[in-house]
Amino acid sequence: MAVTLITTLDKQVIVLTILLILLSVVANRLWHQKHDIIFYCTGAILGPIVEIICTANGVWRYEHPTFLNVPLWVPFAWGIMAVMVTRIAETFVKIEKR
């Protein structure tokens, strides 16, 4: 869902940011595990740092940056992705243990 929002609303930075925040809150309420907050915050902090470094060095650019060459929604997208990747990895570990 986050990818769909990002690809369809990338020009509407504020709307996209609000929707990603809402998605984060709803997902956390419905499918919360203890470590999700840690992974979410880690992704929301480290992901944008890498994005800021890369955009500052011309590796890529955003069409609608709002802060330090990245859009406002980037930390929330990275937070969601960190939790998703963790969940996928946990699923593979469970399958492998069978």
N, CA, C and O atoms as CSV, one atom per row, in Angstrom:
chain,resi,resn,atom,element,x,y,z
A,1,MET,N,N,0.818,-1.190,0.000
A,1,MET,CA,C,0.000,0.000,0.000
A,1,MET,C,C,0.869,1.264,0.000
A,1,MET,O,O,0.552,2.237,-0.683
A,2,ALA,N,N,1.949,1.244,0.756
A,2,ALA,CA,C,2.819,2.420,0.820
A,2,ALA,C,C,3.412,2.736,-0.549
A,2,ALA,O,O,3.502,3.901,-0.936
A,3,VAL,N,N,3.815,1.705,-1.278
A,3,VAL,CA,C,4.399,1.920,-2.604
A,3,VAL,C,C,3.366,2.537,-3.543
A,3,VAL,O,O,3.691,3.434,-4.321
A,4,THR,N,N,2.135,2.063,-3.472
A,4,THR,CA,C,1.064,2.622,-4.302
A,4,THR,C,C,0.836,4.088,-3.975
A,4,THR,O,O,0.685,4.913,-4.876
A,5,LEU,N,N,0.810,4.411,-2.698
A,5,LEU,CA,C,0.635,5.807,-2.292
A,5,LEU,C,C,1.774,6.680,-2.816
A,5,LEU,O,O,1.542,7.766,-3.348
A,6,ILE,N,N,2.990,6.201,-2.661
A,6,ILE,CA,C,4.160,6.981,-3.082
A,6,ILE,C,C,4.156,7.209,-4.588
A,6,ILE,O,O,4.439,8.315,-5.051
A,7,THR,N,N,3.838,6.173,-5.352
A,7,THR,CA,C,3.885,6.317,-6.807
A,7,THR,C,C,2.732,7.142,-7.363
A,7,THR,O,O,2.855,7.725,-8.440
A,8,THR,N,N,1.625,7.200,-6.651
A,8,THR,CA,C,0.487,7.968,-7.166
A,8,THR,C,C,0.396,9.382,-6.601
A,8,THR,O,O,-0.198,10.261,-7.225
A,9,LEU,N,N,0.978,9.606,-5.428
A,9,LEU,CA,C,0.840,10.912,-4.775
A,9,LEU,C,C,2.163,11.646,-4.583
A,9,LEU,O,O,2.249,12.535,-3.736
A,10,ASP,N,N,3.181,11.301,-5.338
A,10,ASP,CA,C,4.507,11.892,-5.109
A,10,ASP,C,C,4.540,13.406,-5.287
A,10,ASP,O,O,5.407,14.067,-4.715
A,11,LYS,N,N,3.629,13.964,-6.057
A,11,LYS,CA,C,3.608,15.421,-6.251
A,11,LYS,C,C,2.852,16.141,-5.138
A,11,LYS,O,O,2.975,17.356,-4.985
A,12,GLN,N,N,2.079,15.399,-4.369
A,12,GLN,CA,C,1.294,15.972,-3.269
A,12,GLN,C,C,1.957,15.589,-1.946
A,12,GLN,O,O,1.488,14.706,-1.228
A,13,VAL,N,N,3.042,16.266,-1.648
A,13,VAL,CA,C,3.929,15.900,-0.544
A,13,VAL,C,C,3.202,15.871,0.802
A,13,VAL,O,O,3.360,14.915,1.560
A,14,ILE,N,N,2.421,16.884,1.108
A,14,ILE,CA,C,1.739,16.950,2.410
A,14,ILE,C,C,0.702,15.843,2.533
A,14,ILE,O,O,0.625,15.178,3.566
A,15,VAL,N,N,-0.093,15.642,1.495
A,15,VAL,CA,C,-1.114,14.583,1.514
A,15,VAL,C,C,-0.446,13.224,1.682
A,15,VAL,O,O,-0.888,12.411,2.494
A,16,LEU,N,N,0.608,12.977,0.925
A,16,LEU,CA,C,1.329,11.708,1.011
A,16,LEU,C,C,1.929,11.515,2.401
A,16,LEU,O,O,1.862,10.418,2.955
A,17,THR,N,N,2.502,12.550,2.958
A,17,THR,CA,C,3.081,12.470,4.305
A,17,THR,C,C,2.014,12.100,5.323
A,17,THR,O,O,2.231,11.216,6.151
A,18,ILE,N,N,0.875,12.759,5.271
A,18,ILE,CA,C,-0.217,12.477,6.209
A,18,ILE,C,C,-0.705,11.039,6.051
A,18,ILE,O,O,-0.927,10.348,7.045
A,19,LEU,N,N,-0.872,10.585,4.814
A,19,LEU,CA,C,-1.343,9.217,4.586
A,19,LEU,C,C,-0.338,8.174,5.069
A,19,LEU,O,O,-0.736,7.143,5.612
A,20,LEU,N,N,0.949,8.425,4.879
A,20,LEU,CA,C,1.958,7.481,5.370
A,20,LEU,C,C,2.014,7.465,6.895
A,20,LEU,O,O,2.243,6.417,7.498
A,21,ILE,N,N,1.807,8.614,7.516
A,21,ILE,CA,C,1.732,8.651,8.985
A,21,ILE,C,C,0.526,7.843,9.451
A,21,ILE,O,O,0.638,7.037,10.375
A,22,LEU,N,N,-0.622,8.054,8.819
A,22,LEU,CA,C,-1.831,7.299,9.179
A,22,LEU,C,C,-1.638,5.805,8.957
A,22,LEU,O,O,-2.040,4.998,9.795
A,23,LEU,N,N,-1.031,5.432,7.844
A,23,LEU,CA,C,-0.751,4.026,7.571
A,23,LEU,C,C,0.161,3.438,8.641
A,23,LEU,O,O,-0.049,2.310,9.087
A,24,SER,N,N,1.163,4.190,9.050
A,24,SER,CA,C,2.079,3.733,10.102
A,24,SER,C,C,1.340,3.501,11.413
A,24,SER,O,O,1.546,2.483,12.074
A,25,VAL,N,N,0.487,4.435,11.786
A,25,VAL,CA,C,-0.263,4.331,13.045
A,25,VAL,C,C,-1.226,3.151,12.998
A,25,VAL,O,O,-1.282,2.357,13.937
A,26,VAL,N,N,-1.980,3.033,11.914
A,26,VAL,CA,C,-2.953,1.938,11.794
A,26,VAL,C,C,-2.242,0.588,11.786
A,26,VAL,O,O,-2.656,-0.333,12.490
A,27,ALA,N,N,-1.183,0.463,11.002
A,27,ALA,CA,C,-0.439,-0.796,10.950
A,27,ALA,C,C,0.137,-1.144,12.312
A,27,ALA,O,O,0.120,-2.308,12.712
A,28,ASN,N,N,0.641,-0.156,13.022
A,28,ASN,CA,C,1.198,-0.403,14.350
A,28,ASN,C,C,0.114,-0.861,15.325
A,28,ASN,O,O,0.351,-1.745,16.148
A,29,ARG,N,N,-1.052,-0.271,15.235
A,29,ARG,CA,C,-2.166,-0.652,16.115
A,29,ARG,C,C,-2.663,-2.063,15.822
A,29,ARG,O,O,-2.971,-2.817,16.746
A,30,LEU,N,N,-2.743,-2.423,14.546
A,30,LEU,CA,C,-3.316,-3.712,14.166
A,30,LEU,C,C,-2.330,-4.872,14.265
A,30,LEU,O,O,-2.711,-5.971,14.666
A,31,TRP,N,N,-1.074,-4.642,13.906
A,31,TRP,CA,C,-0.119,-5.739,13.806
A,31,TRP,C,C,1.143,-5.502,14.627
A,31,TRP,O,O,2.234,-5.898,14.218
A,32,HIS,N,N,1.003,-4.874,15.755
A,32,HIS,CA,C,2.155,-4.478,16.563
A,32,HIS,C,C,2.843,-5.674,17.221
A,32,HIS,O,O,2.190,-6.525,17.826
A,33,GLN,N,N,4.148,-5.723,17.095
A,33,GLN,CA,C,4.990,-6.611,17.883
A,33,GLN,C,C,5.964,-5.716,18.639
A,33,GLN,O,O,6.211,-4.580,18.233
A,34,LYS,N,N,6.511,-6.221,19.727
A,34,LYS,CA,C,7.363,-5.391,20.585
A,34,LYS,C,C,8.480,-4.673,19.826
A,34,LYS,O,O,8.723,-3.486,20.044
A,35,HIS,N,N,9.138,-5.381,18.958
A,35,HIS,CA,C,10.306,-4.804,18.288
A,35,HIS,C,C,9.962,-3.928,17.082
A,35,HIS,O,O,10.855,-3.306,16.508
A,36,ASP,N,N,8.706,-3.866,16.692
A,36,ASP,CA,C,8.326,-3.066,15.520
A,36,ASP,C,C,8.692,-1.590,15.672
A,36,ASP,O,O,9.172,-0.968,14.724
A,37,ILE,N,N,8.469,-1.039,16.841
A,37,ILE,CA,C,8.771,0.380,17.062
A,37,ILE,C,C,10.270,0.641,16.902
A,37,ILE,O,O,10.673,1.657,16.337
A,38,ILE,N,N,11.080,-0.274,17.398
A,38,ILE,CA,C,12.534,-0.117,17.283
A,38,ILE,C,C,12.949,-0.125,15.813
A,38,ILE,O,O,13.718,0.731,15.376
A,39,PHE,N,N,12.438,-1.094,15.056
A,39,PHE,CA,C,12.784,-1.167,13.636
A,39,PHE,C,C,12.224,0.020,12.863
A,39,PHE,O,O,12.890,0.557,11.977
A,40,TYR,N,N,11.000,0.433,13.197
A,40,TYR,CA,C,10.389,1.578,12.521
A,40,TYR,C,C,11.244,2.830,12.740
A,40,TYR,O,O,11.584,3.532,11.787
A,41,CYS,N,N,11.584,3.099,13.988
A,41,CYS,CA,C,12.371,4.302,14.303
A,41,CYS,C,C,13.768,4.240,13.690
A,41,CYS,O,O,14.282,5.246,13.202
A,42,THR,N,N,14.379,3.056,13.716
A,42,THR,CA,C,15.698,2.900,13.106
A,42,THR,C,C,15.641,3.203,11.612
A,42,THR,O,O,16.478,3.937,11.088
A,43,GLY,N,N,14.647,2.632,10.930
A,43,GLY,CA,C,14.482,2.902,9.500
A,43,GLY,C,C,14.163,4.358,9.224
A,43,GLY,O,O,14.673,4.945,8.270
A,44,ALA,N,N,13.310,4.942,10.071
A,44,ALA,CA,C,12.891,6.335,9.879
A,44,ALA,C,C,14.034,7.321,10.119
A,44,ALA,O,O,13.982,8.454,9.641
A,45,ILE,N,N,15.049,6.906,10.843
A,45,ILE,CA,C,16.207,7.776,11.098
A,45,ILE,C,C,17.342,7.498,10.103
A,45,ILE,O,O,17.850,8.416,9.458
A,46,LEU,N,N,17.730,6.229,9.987
A,46,LEU,CA,C,18.882,5.898,9.142
A,46,LEU,C,C,18.587,6.036,7.647
A,46,LEU,O,O,19.438,6.496,6.886
A,47,GLY,N,N,17.388,5.640,7.229
A,47,GLY,CA,C,17.031,5.738,5.810
A,47,GLY,C,C,17.162,7.151,5.270
A,47,GLY,O,O,17.841,7.361,4.265
A,48,PRO,N,N,16.525,8.130,5.916
A,48,PRO,CA,C,16.652,9.505,5.431
A,48,PRO,C,C,18.078,10.059,5.496
A,48,PRO,O,O,18.459,10.884,4.665
A,49,ILE,N,N,18.861,9.614,6.471
A,49,ILE,CA,C,20.256,10.067,6.528
A,49,ILE,C,C,20.990,9.637,5.260
A,49,ILE,O,O,21.709,10.429,4.651
A,50,VAL,N,N,20.801,8.378,4.867
A,50,VAL,CA,C,21.420,7.885,3.631
A,50,VAL,C,C,20.879,8.649,2.424
A,50,VAL,O,O,21.635,9.003,1.520
A,51,GLU,N,N,19.570,8.901,2.410
A,51,GLU,CA,C,18.959,9.655,1.302
A,51,GLU,C,C,19.552,11.068,1.212
A,51,GLU,O,O,19.848,11.547,0.118
A,52,ILE,N,N,19.722,11.721,2.340
A,52,ILE,CA,C,20.280,13.080,2.363
A,52,ILE,C,C,21.713,13.079,1.828
A,52,ILE,O,O,22.091,13.949,1.044
A,53,ILE,N,N,22.501,12.099,2.257
A,53,ILE,CA,C,23.883,11.988,1.776
A,53,ILE,C,C,23.910,11.741,0.270
A,53,ILE,O,O,24.676,12.375,-0.456
A,54,CYS,N,N,23.073,10.821,-0.193
A,54,CYS,CA,C,23.057,10.490,-1.627
A,54,CYS,C,C,22.577,11.652,-2.483
A,54,CYS,O,O,23.160,11.928,-3.532
A,55,THR,N,N,21.526,12.335,-2.054
A,55,THR,CA,C,21.045,13.465,-2.854
A,55,THR,C,C,22.038,14.625,-2.827
A,55,THR,O,O,22.187,15.340,-3.818
A,56,ALA,N,N,22.714,14.812,-1.699
A,56,ALA,CA,C,23.714,15.881,-1.609
A,56,ALA,C,C,24.896,15.621,-2.538
A,56,ALA,O,O,25.541,16.556,-3.013
A,57,ASN,N,N,25.176,14.338,-2.795
A,57,ASN,CA,C,26.290,13.975,-3.670
A,57,ASN,C,C,25.857,13.692,-5.104
A,57,ASN,O,O,26.655,13.220,-5.915
A,58,GLY,N,N,24.613,13.975,-5.412
A,58,GLY,CA,C,24.137,13.845,-6.785
A,58,GLY,C,C,23.868,12.434,-7.262
A,58,GLY,O,O,23.734,12.206,-8.465
A,59,VAL,N,N,23.785,11.480,-6.346
A,59,VAL,CA,C,23.514,10.099,-6.745
A,59,VAL,C,C,22.115,9.996,-7.358
A,59,VAL,O,O,21.925,9.303,-8.357
A,60,TRP,N,N,21.156,10.671,-6.772
A,60,TRP,CA,C,19.818,10.819,-7.333
A,60,TRP,C,C,19.202,12.078,-6.782
A,60,TRP,O,O,19.775,12.734,-5.912
A,61,ARG,N,N,18.035,12.414,-7.287
A,61,ARG,CA,C,17.351,13.604,-6.793
A,61,ARG,C,C,15.855,13.350,-6.782
A,61,ARG,O,O,15.344,12.496,-7.506
A,62,TYR,N,N,15.181,14.093,-5.964
A,62,TYR,CA,C,13.724,14.033,-5.895
A,62,TYR,C,C,13.149,15.234,-6.622
A,62,TYR,O,O,13.704,16.332,-6.580
A,63,GLU,N,N,12.048,15.011,-7.277
A,63,GLU,CA,C,11.419,16.089,-8.027
A,63,GLU,C,C,10.774,17.124,-7.113
A,63,GLU,O,O,10.685,18.300,-7.468
A,64,HIS,N,N,10.324,16.692,-5.939
A,64,HIS,CA,C,9.645,17.601,-5.009
A,64,HIS,C,C,10.258,17.512,-3.605
A,64,HIS,O,O,9.580,17.094,-2.667
A,65,PRO,N,N,11.522,17.898,-3.450
A,65,PRO,CA,C,12.138,17.840,-2.120
A,65,PRO,C,C,11.573,18.933,-1.212
A,65,PRO,O,O,11.195,20.008,-1.677
A,66,THR,N,N,11.523,18.643,0.084
A,66,THR,CA,C,11.027,19.644,1.029
A,66,THR,C,C,12.037,19.983,2.120
A,66,THR,O,O,11.977,21.069,2.696
A,67,PHE,N,N,12.969,19.066,2.414
A,67,PHE,CA,C,13.931,19.305,3.482
A,67,PHE,C,C,15.222,18.567,3.159
A,67,PHE,O,O,15.214,17.346,2.998
A,68,LEU,N,N,16.314,19.285,3.063
A,68,LEU,CA,C,17.633,18.711,2.769
A,68,LEU,C,C,17.606,17.800,1.544
A,68,LEU,O,O,18.195,16.720,1.554
A,69,ASN,N,N,16.931,18.234,0.508
A,69,ASN,CA,C,16.843,17.542,-0.784
A,69,ASN,C,C,15.993,16.274,-0.794
A,69,ASN,O,O,16.014,15.540,-1.783
A,70,VAL,N,N,15.252,15.996,0.268
A,70,VAL,CA,C,14.342,14.844,0.264
A,70,VAL,C,C,12.933,15.295,0.652
A,70,VAL,O,O,12.774,16.283,1.369
A,71,PRO,N,N,11.922,14.583,0.186
A,71,PRO,CA,C,10.550,14.923,0.554
A,71,PRO,C,C,10.269,14.624,2.026
A,71,PRO,O,O,10.943,13.803,2.649
A,72,LEU,N,N,9.291,15.286,2.550
A,72,LEU,CA,C,8.899,15.139,3.954
A,72,LEU,C,C,8.456,13.719,4.294
A,72,LEU,O,O,8.609,13.286,5.436
A,73,TRP,N,N,7.917,12.997,3.334
A,73,TRP,CA,C,7.375,11.664,3.580
A,73,TRP,C,C,8.443,10.574,3.677
A,73,TRP,O,O,8.131,9.467,4.115
A,74,VAL,N,N,9.664,10.839,3.295
A,74,VAL,CA,C,10.714,9.817,3.228
A,74,VAL,C,C,10.941,9.081,4.556
A,74,VAL,O,O,11.036,7.853,4.531
A,75,PRO,N,N,11.032,9.749,5.708
A,75,PRO,CA,C,11.243,8.999,6.953
A,75,PRO,C,C,10.128,7.992,7.244
A,75,PRO,O,O,10.391,6.900,7.749
A,76,PHE,N,N,8.904,8.352,6.930
A,76,PHE,CA,C,7.782,7.460,7.205
A,76,PHE,C,C,7.793,6.260,6.262
A,76,PHE,O,O,7.458,5.147,6.666
A,77,ALA,N,N,8.174,6.483,5.020
A,77,ALA,CA,C,8.299,5.377,4.070
A,77,ALA,C,C,9.406,4.416,4.502
A,77,ALA,O,O,9.239,3.199,4.425
A,78,TRP,N,N,10.528,4.959,4.954
A,78,TRP,CA,C,11.626,4.115,5.429
A,78,TRP,C,C,11.227,3.346,6.685
A,78,TRP,O,O,11.597,2.182,6.841
A,79,GLY,N,N,10.483,3.977,7.573
A,79,GLY,CA,C,10.010,3.282,8.772
A,79,GLY,C,C,9.126,2.104,8.424
A,79,GLY,O,O,9.290,1.012,8.967
A,80,ILE,N,N,8.181,2.329,7.512
A,80,ILE,CA,C,7.291,1.253,7.069
A,80,ILE,C,C,8.097,0.130,6.423
A,80,ILE,O,O,7.867,-1.045,6.706
A,81,MET,N,N,9.040,0.492,5.558
A,81,MET,CA,C,9.846,-0.526,4.875
A,81,MET,C,C,10.706,-1.325,5.851
A,81,MET,O,O,10.879,-2.531,5.672
A,82,ALA,N,N,11.241,-0.680,6.868
A,82,ALA,CA,C,12.061,-1.397,7.849
A,82,ALA,C,C,11.238,-2.475,8.546
A,82,ALA,O,O,11.714,-3.593,8.738
A,83,VAL,N,N,10.018,-2.145,8.921
A,83,VAL,CA,C,9.149,-3.131,9.578
A,83,VAL,C,C,8.770,-4.235,8.594
A,83,VAL,O,O,8.768,-5.412,8.954
A,84,MET,N,N,8.451,-3.865,7.361
A,84,MET,CA,C,8.073,-4.872,6.363
A,84,MET,C,C,9.215,-5.845,6.082
A,84,MET,O,O,8.998,-7.055,6.028
A,85,VAL,N,N,10.412,-5.333,5.906
A,85,VAL,CA,C,11.564,-6.196,5.633
A,85,VAL,C,C,11.826,-7.117,6.822
A,85,VAL,O,O,12.137,-8.294,6.640
A,86,THR,N,N,11.703,-6.591,8.025
A,86,THR,CA,C,11.886,-7.409,9.225
A,86,THR,C,C,10.864,-8.531,9.272
A,86,THR,O,O,11.210,-9.681,9.544
A,87,ARG,N,N,9.608,-8.200,9.008
A,87,ARG,CA,C,8.545,-9.212,9.022
A,87,ARG,C,C,8.774,-10.282,7.955
A,87,ARG,O,O,8.572,-11.468,8.214
A,88,ILE,N,N,9.188,-9.875,6.772
A,88,ILE,CA,C,9.462,-10.841,5.704
A,88,ILE,C,C,10.611,-11.758,6.106
A,88,ILE,O,O,10.536,-12.971,5.913
A,89,ALA,N,N,11.668,-11.184,6.661
A,89,ALA,CA,C,12.811,-11.989,7.103
A,89,ALA,C,C,12.393,-12.967,8.196
A,89,ALA,O,O,12.803,-14.127,8.176
A,90,GLU,N,N,11.586,-12.514,9.147
A,90,GLU,CA,C,11.101,-13.397,10.212
A,90,GLU,C,C,10.278,-14.547,9.642
A,90,GLU,O,O,10.368,-15.674,10.129
A,91,THR,N,N,9.488,-14.277,8.630
A,91,THR,CA,C,8.683,-15.322,7.989
A,91,THR,C,C,9.580,-16.360,7.335
A,91,THR,O,O,9.328,-17.558,7.460
A,92,PHE,N,N,10.627,-15.918,6.634
A,92,PHE,CA,C,11.551,-16.863,6.019
A,92,PHE,C,C,12.270,-17.706,7.065
A,92,PHE,O,O,12.486,-18.899,6.850
A,93,VAL,N,N,12.636,-17.119,8.170
A,93,VAL,CA,C,13.300,-17.867,9.239
A,93,VAL,C,C,12.355,-18.923,9.794
A,93,VAL,O,O,12.773,-20.057,10.029
A,94,LYS,N,N,11.090,-18.573,10.009
A,94,LYS,CA,C,10.105,-19.540,10.510
A,94,LYS,C,C,9.908,-20.683,9.526
A,94,LYS,O,O,9.820,-21.842,9.932
A,95,ILE,N,N,9.838,-20.370,8.242
A,95,ILE,CA,C,9.663,-21.404,7.219
A,95,ILE,C,C,10.875,-22.324,7.191
A,95,ILE,O,O,10.733,-23.541,7.072
A,96,GLU,N,N,12.056,-21.749,7.298
A,96,GLU,CA,C,13.284,-22.540,7.252
A,96,GLU,C,C,13.404,-23.470,8.453
A,96,GLU,O,O,13.967,-24.559,8.332
A,97,LYS,N,N,12.890,-23.065,9.597
A,97,LYS,CA,C,12.983,-23.877,10.811
A,97,LYS,C,C,12.061,-25.091,10.775
A,97,LYS,O,O,12.238,-26.025,11.556
A,98,ARG,N,N,11.084,-25.086,9.881
A,98,ARG,CA,C,10.143,-26.224,9.808
A,98,ARG,C,C,10.769,-27.453,9.267
A,98,ARG,O,O,10.106,-28.483,9.148
